[in-house]
Amino acid sequence: MSGPGTRATLVGRSWREAVATSGRDPVVSQHLSPAAVRQVHAGQGWWAVRFAATPYFEHGGLLVGGDVDRVGEVVEELCAVLRPAEVTVDARVPLPFASPDGGSRWAWRHTVRQLPAVPGEDRVVWDPPTGALEELLAAANPDAFVRPGTPGVLVWAAVADSDGSLLACGAAKPHTPGVPHLSSIAVHPQARRQGLGAAVTVALVRRLLRSHPTVSLALWAGNSGARALYDGLGFVGGPDHATRELG
């Protein structure tokens, strides 16, 4: 693919080439499924990865990164030529496409270090009953993507009440090989502000980092509570991202 403004070069078609071309960008190396990568493009100061549908990017899309100004210069032409269903960029890049809601803004976080201990870790249990998990998610996070029975889940963690019902839960499911991704962290509405979400998160990270080099998670940029929780625990990450559907 090439154009008068992009001067892009197709540099590969594999996930490994995408990781290398992006400078091991965390979203590419930790979030994109290797099987989904279709094309890798690069130009002066920017890179782009075209990918097919994944569980978290339902229609596939185009991920563009690099120098913010350069990305802003080429993103419209890239989309015109490659015609992705969605485009994802650093949220500081002004996208030229009209979108009534401004698109979805989200943040990527990861940790390679064990997190400090928090109260309640000793209450965490592993792989609780499916029915109890479904009951909790129905009350706390009915739109949770990862649920009991979702293929590929590595482990579920939970905190139970004295009657056996669950007060909090969380799961880990990898997007890319060797990188467990935390999902479905949920706390029952009547048990919030007790530190149970932190306890589940820290317990999951502690267990997963014993056999994996990195643990990742994603959150909506507007969820200030989740941002404060994960950043306070020690997760790190770069700028927010913005994803917009293209008509």
C-alpha positions as CSV (number, residue, x, y, z in Angstrom):
1,M,0.0,0.0,0.0
2,S,1.3,3.4,-0.8
3,G,-0.1,6.9,-1.3
4,P,1.2,10.4,-1.9
5,G,0.8,11.4,1.8
6,T,1.6,8.1,3.6
7,R,4.6,6.9,1.6
8,A,3.9,3.6,3.4
9,T,5.7,0.4,3.0
10,L,4.1,-3.0,3.6
11,V,6.7,-4.5,6.0
12,G,5.1,-7.7,7.1
13,R,2.0,-9.8,7.7
14,S,2.7,-11.4,11.0
15,W,2.3,-10.6,14.7
16,R,6.0,-10.8,15.3
17,E,6.7,-8.3,12.5
18,A,3.9,-6.0,14.0
19,V,5.6,-6.2,17.5
20,A,9.0,-5.4,16.0
21,T,7.8,-2.6,13.8
22,S,5.8,-0.9,16.6
23,G,8.8,-1.0,18.9
24,R,7.1,-3.6,21.1
25,D,4.1,-1.3,21.7
26,P,2.2,-2.8,24.6
27,V,-1.1,-2.8,22.8
28,V,0.4,-4.7,19.9
29,S,2.5,-7.1,21.9
30,Q,0.0,-7.8,24.7
31,H,-3.4,-7.2,23.3
32,L,-3.6,-8.2,19.6
33,S,-4.1,-11.9,18.9
34,P,-1.3,-13.2,16.7
35,A,-3.8,-15.0,14.5
36,A,-5.6,-11.7,13.8
37,V,-2.7,-9.7,12.3
38,R,-3.1,-9.3,8.6
39,Q,-0.7,-6.5,7.5
40,V,2.0,-4.3,9.0
41,H,2.7,-0.9,7.4
42,A,5.3,1.7,8.3
43,G,6.3,5.2,7.3
44,Q,8.4,8.0,8.6
45,G,7.6,8.3,12.3
46,W,4.5,6.0,12.3
47,W,3.4,2.4,12.0
48,A,0.0,0.7,11.4
49,V,-1.3,-2.8,12.0
50,R,-4.3,-4.1,10.1
51,F,-6.0,-6.9,11.9
52,A,-9.1,-9.2,11.6
53,A,-11.8,-9.5,14.2
54,T,-10.7,-10.5,17.8
55,P,-12.8,-11.1,20.9
56,Y,-12.1,-7.5,22.0
57,F,-12.2,-5.8,18.6
58,E,-15.3,-7.4,17.2
59,H,-15.0,-6.2,13.6
60,G,-11.2,-6.0,13.4
61,G,-9.6,-2.7,12.5
62,L,-6.5,-0.6,12.1
63,L,-4.1,0.3,15.0
64,V,-1.9,3.3,14.2
65,G,0.9,4.5,16.4
66,G,4.1,6.5,16.5
67,D,4.7,10.2,16.6
68,V,1.4,11.9,17.4
69,D,1.8,14.6,14.8
70,R,2.8,12.1,12.1
71,V,-0.1,9.8,12.9
72,G,-2.5,12.7,12.7
73,E,-1.1,13.5,9.2
74,V,-1.6,10.0,7.8
75,V,-4.5,8.3,9.6
76,E,-7.2,9.6,7.2
77,E,-5.3,8.4,4.1
78,L,-4.5,5.1,5.7
79,C,-8.2,4.5,6.5
80,A,-9.2,5.5,3.0
81,V,-6.8,3.0,1.4
82,L,-7.1,0.1,3.9
83,R,-10.8,0.6,4.7
84,P,-10.8,-0.8,8.2
85,A,-14.0,-1.3,10.2
86,E,-12.5,0.7,13.1
87,V,-9.4,2.8,13.7
88,T,-7.6,3.0,17.0
89,V,-5.0,5.6,17.8
90,D,-3.4,7.5,20.7
91,A,-6.2,9.6,22.1
92,R,-4.2,12.8,21.6
93,V,-4.5,12.3,17.8
94,P,-7.4,14.3,16.3
95,L,-9.4,11.9,14.2
96,P,-11.0,13.5,11.2
97,F,-14.1,11.2,11.2
98,A,-17.4,12.4,12.5
99,S,-18.6,10.4,15.5
100,P,-21.6,11.4,17.7
101,D,-20.1,10.1,20.9
102,G,-16.5,10.9,20.1
103,G,-15.6,7.2,20.0
104,S,-14.5,4.9,22.7
105,R,-11.6,6.0,24.9
106,W,-9.8,3.4,26.8
107,A,-6.5,2.8,28.7
108,W,-4.1,-0.1,28.6
109,R,-2.2,-1.1,31.8
110,H,0.2,-3.9,32.6
111,T,2.7,-4.9,35.3
112,V,5.8,-7.0,35.3
113,R,6.3,-6.6,39.1
114,Q,4.4,-8.2,42.0
115,L,2.0,-5.6,43.6
116,P,2.2,-4.6,47.2
117,A,0.0,-6.7,49.6
118,V,-3.5,-5.3,50.3
119,P,-6.0,-6.2,53.0
120,G,-8.4,-9.1,52.1
121,E,-5.9,-11.1,49.9
122,D,-6.2,-14.0,52.4
123,R,-10.0,-14.2,51.7
124,V,-9.5,-14.9,48.0
125,V,-10.5,-18.4,46.7
126,W,-9.8,-19.9,43.4
127,D,-12.2,-21.2,40.7
128,P,-15.5,-20.8,42.6
129,P,-18.7,-22.5,41.5
130,T,-20.1,-21.3,38.1
131,G,-23.5,-20.5,39.5
132,A,-22.1,-18.2,42.2
133,L,-20.0,-16.4,39.6
134,E,-23.0,-15.9,37.3
135,E,-25.1,-14.6,40.2
136,L,-22.4,-12.1,41.1
137,L,-21.9,-10.9,37.6
138,A,-25.6,-10.4,37.0
139,A,-25.7,-8.1,40.0
140,A,-22.3,-6.4,39.6
141,N,-21.3,-6.4,35.9
142,P,-24.0,-7.9,33.6
143,D,-22.1,-6.8,30.5
144,A,-18.9,-8.6,31.5
145,F,-17.3,-10.1,28.4
146,V,-15.5,-13.0,30.2
147,R,-17.9,-15.3,31.9
148,P,-17.9,-18.8,33.4
149,G,-17.4,-21.2,30.4
150,T,-15.6,-18.6,28.2
151,P,-12.9,-20.5,26.4
152,G,-9.3,-19.9,27.3
153,V,-9.8,-18.6,30.8
154,L,-6.8,-19.4,33.0
155,V,-8.3,-18.9,36.4
156,W,-11.1,-17.3,38.3
157,A,-10.6,-15.6,41.7
158,A,-13.3,-14.6,44.2
159,V,-14.1,-13.5,47.7
160,A,-17.0,-15.3,49.3
161,D,-19.4,-14.1,52.0
162,S,-20.1,-16.3,55.1
163,D,-23.2,-17.8,53.3
164,G,-21.1,-18.8,50.3
165,S,-22.4,-16.1,48.0
166,L,-19.7,-14.2,46.1
167,L,-18.8,-10.6,47.0
168,A,-16.1,-10.0,44.3
169,C,-14.5,-11.9,41.4
170,G,-12.0,-11.6,38.6
171,A,-10.6,-13.7,35.8
172,A,-7.5,-14.0,33.6
173,K,-7.6,-14.8,29.9
174,P,-4.6,-14.3,27.6
175,H,-4.9,-12.2,24.4
176,T,-1.4,-13.1,23.2
177,P,0.7,-16.0,24.3
178,G,2.2,-15.6,27.7
179,V,0.3,-12.5,28.7
180,P,-2.6,-13.1,31.0
181,H,-5.2,-10.3,30.7
182,L,-7.4,-9.5,33.7
183,S,-11.1,-9.4,33.0
184,S,-14.5,-9.3,34.7
185,I,-13.2,-7.7,37.9
186,A,-16.5,-7.1,39.7
187,V,-17.7,-6.3,43.2
188,H,-21.2,-6.7,44.4
189,P,-23.0,-3.3,44.8
190,Q,-23.5,-4.0,48.5
191,A,-19.8,-4.9,49.1
192,R,-18.1,-2.0,47.4
193,R,-15.6,0.4,49.0
194,Q,-14.2,-2.4,51.1
195,G,-11.1,-3.0,49.0
196,L,-12.3,-6.3,47.6
197,G,-11.6,-5.4,44.0
198,A,-8.0,-4.6,45.0
199,A,-7.7,-7.9,46.9
200,V,-8.9,-10.0,43.9
201,T,-6.7,-8.0,41.5
202,V,-3.5,-8.3,43.6
203,A,-4.1,-12.0,44.3
204,L,-4.6,-12.7,40.6
205,V,-1.4,-10.8,39.7
206,R,0.6,-12.6,42.5
207,R,-0.5,-16.0,41.2
208,L,0.0,-15.2,37.4
209,L,3.4,-13.6,37.7
210,R,4.8,-16.8,39.1
211,S,4.5,-18.3,35.6
212,H,4.1,-15.4,33.2
213,P,6.3,-12.3,32.7
214,T,3.5,-9.7,32.4
215,V,-0.1,-9.3,33.4
216,S,-2.3,-6.8,31.5
217,L,-5.7,-5.1,31.8
218,A,-7.8,-2.5,30.0
219,L,-10.3,0.1,31.4
220,W,-12.6,2.7,30.0
221,A,-10.8,6.1,30.2
222,G,-13.8,7.7,31.9
223,N,-13.8,5.2,34.8
224,S,-11.9,7.3,37.3
225,G,-12.4,4.8,40.1
226,A,-10.9,1.9,38.1
227,R,-8.0,4.2,37.0
228,A,-7.2,5.3,40.5
229,L,-7.4,1.6,41.7
230,Y,-5.1,0.1,39.1
231,D,-2.6,3.0,38.9
232,G,-2.5,3.1,42.7
233,L,-1.7,-0.6,42.9
234,G,1.2,-0.2,40.6
235,F,0.0,-0.9,37.0
236,V,1.7,1.2,34.4
237,G,0.8,2.3,30.9
238,G,1.0,4.9,28.2
239,P,-1.5,7.4,26.8
240,D,-5.2,6.6,26.5
241,H,-6.4,5.2,23.2
242,A,-9.4,6.2,21.1
243,T,-11.3,3.7,18.9
244,R,-13.9,4.8,16.3
245,E,-16.1,2.8,14.0
246,L,-15.9,3.8,10.4
247,G,-19.0,3.9,8.2
